[in-house]
Amino acid sequence: MAYYLSKFILWLGGWKVSAKIPQNIKKAVMIAAPHTSNWDFVWTRATFFVLKIPVRFTVKIELLKGPLKWILNSLGAIGIDRTPKLGKKQSMTEAMVQLFNKRDELIILVTPEGTRSYQPEWKTGFYRVAEGAKVPILCGYLDYKNKIAGVGPAFDAIGNMDDNIEKIKDFYRPIKGKYPEKGVL
């Protein structure tokens, strides 16, 4: 049902879908950039339903209660429990690495900017999660100028983090978000 509804939504919006995910990738951090609008979630979620990629996104575990649990789970939410363990609150990075360690297959969607506003410096959590879990980083994108949604290259979180993040940003620089001035420069 979600597949056909998503195809219809993308068709209505005039979007095309493009993907190049290697078949052997079962675990990955999927970054979504540039993230400039609330509409990004609608187009991204529809795209991954059409591509049949079981992308998940993290929410506080407290949100997964009652009727909201059913809605969020159907959209791909996965709960993060950061309650203190042995007197220390777990970091988001540690919690996400544990999610990868507990599963045979998992692709988690993360926005590296951490906001819809322009961010010249990306947050590095996505990279640290990929590094800690020993999984690749996949580049999900929405190119509003050409109305193409998809997945670009995979990067390994090995070596110099700053250099690797610059290479990832190089992929995103020609891609225009809904509000290009908030995108990757």
KAWO-V231380 format. One record per residue. RES is the residue in one letter. PHI is phi in degrees with one decimal (none if undefined). OMEGA is omega in degrees with one decimal (none if undefined). Layout:
RES/PHI/OMEGA  RES/PHI/OMEGA
This chain:
M/none/-179.3  A/-61.9/179.6  Y/-60.6/-176.7  Y/-69.8/176.4  L/-62.9/179.6  S/-65.9/176.7  K/-58.7/179.8  F/-65.6/179.6  I/-61.1/179.1  L/-64.9/178.0  W/-62.4/177.9  L/-58.4/-179.0  G/-79.7/179.8  G/79.5/-177.3  W/-88.9/171.0  K/-109.5/-177.8  V/-117.2/179.6  S/-137.3/-179.8  A/-147.0/178.1  K/-140.6/-179.6  I/-87.7/175.0  P/-59.4/-175.1  Q/-63.4/-176.8  N/-80.8/179.9  I/-85.5/178.9  K/-107.5/178.7  K/-132.6/178.4  A/-168.9/166.4  V/-95.9/178.2  M/-99.7/176.2  I/-91.5/-179.8  A/-122.9/-178.8  A/-148.5/-13.7  P/-72.2/179.7  H/-101.0/-173.4  T/-123.8/-173.4  S/-151.6/173.1  N/-65.1/178.3  W/-64.6/-179.7  D/-54.9/-178.8  F/-63.9/-178.5  V/-60.5/-177.2  W/-68.3/-180.0  T/-66.3/-178.7  R/-61.6/178.7  A/-61.3/-179.4  T/-59.1/-177.4  F/-71.7/172.2  F/-66.2/-179.9  V/-66.6/179.5  L/-76.5/-178.2  K/57.9/175.0  I/-101.0/-175.7  P/-77.9/-178.6  V/-72.6/178.3  R/-116.5/172.9  F/-136.9/-173.7  T/-93.3/174.0  V/-140.0/173.6  K/-62.1/-177.4  I/-58.6/-179.9  E/-63.6/179.3  L/-73.9/-175.9  L/-92.5/177.6  K/-134.1/176.9  G/65.9/-177.2  P/-66.2/178.2  L/-63.5/179.2  K/-58.7/-178.6  W/-61.8/-178.8  I/-64.3/-177.7  L/-64.4/178.4  N/-61.9/-179.7  S/-66.8/177.6  L/-88.6/176.8  G/112.5/-179.1  A/-66.4/174.3  I/-135.0/-174.0  G/-77.4/175.4  I/-110.5/177.5  D/-102.8/-178.4  R/-109.9/179.8  T/-61.0/-177.2  P/-56.5/175.2  K/-115.3/-178.1  L/55.2/175.9  G/81.8/-178.0  K/-123.7/177.5  K/-73.0/-179.3  Q/-73.6/176.6  S/-75.0/177.4  M/-60.4/179.1  T/-60.1/179.2  E/-60.9/-179.2  A/-64.0/-179.8  M/-70.2/176.6  V/-61.1/177.6  Q/-62.0/177.1  L/-59.0/178.5  F/-64.1/-177.7  N/-66.0/-177.8  K/-88.7/-172.9  R/-126.4/175.1  D/-86.0/179.5  E/-137.6/178.1  L/-167.4/172.1  I/-123.7/-178.3  I/-108.6/179.0  L/-88.8/-178.8  V/-137.8/173.0  T/-97.6/-175.2  P/-66.9/178.9  E/-74.8/-179.1  G/75.2/-177.9  T/-163.7/174.8  R/-90.2/178.5  S/-83.6/178.0  Y/-62.2/177.6  Q/-132.9/179.1  P/-66.2/178.8  E/-113.1/177.4  W/-75.7/170.2  K/-70.1/-174.3  T/-100.2/-178.0  G/-56.1/-179.2  F/-57.7/-178.7  Y/-69.5/-178.8  R/-66.0/175.6  V/-65.5/179.6  A/-59.7/179.2  E/-63.9/-178.3  G/-66.2/-179.4  A/-88.2/-178.8  K/58.0/178.2  V/-123.8/178.4  P/-75.4/174.2  I/-105.9/176.1  L/-103.5/-176.9  C/-103.2/173.7  G/-85.7/-177.4  Y/-148.7/170.9  L/-127.8/178.0  D/-99.7/-176.7  Y/-65.7/-178.9  K/-61.6/-178.2  N/-101.6/-179.0  K/53.4/176.8  I/-121.4/176.3  A/-115.6/179.6  G/-179.9/-177.7  V/-130.1/179.0  G/-97.8/-173.5  P/-72.8/173.8  A/-103.8/177.2  F/-126.2/174.7  D/-96.3/179.1  A/-88.4/-178.7  I/-129.4/177.8  G/95.6/-175.0  N/-72.4/-176.6  M/-60.2/-177.4  D/-61.2/178.6  D/-64.3/-179.2  N/-66.8/178.3  I/-65.6/176.0  E/-61.9/177.5  K/-63.3/177.8  I/-65.7/178.0  K/-62.1/177.5  D/-59.2/176.4  F/-62.0/-174.2  Y/-80.6/-173.3  R/-55.2/179.1  P/-76.8/-177.2  I/-86.2/-176.3  K/-103.8/175.8  G/-76.8/178.4  K/-57.8/175.5  Y/-116.3/-172.7  P/-54.6/-178.6  E/-67.4/178.3  K/-98.4/-174.5  G/-82.1/-177.3  V/-80.5/179.2  L/-113.6/none
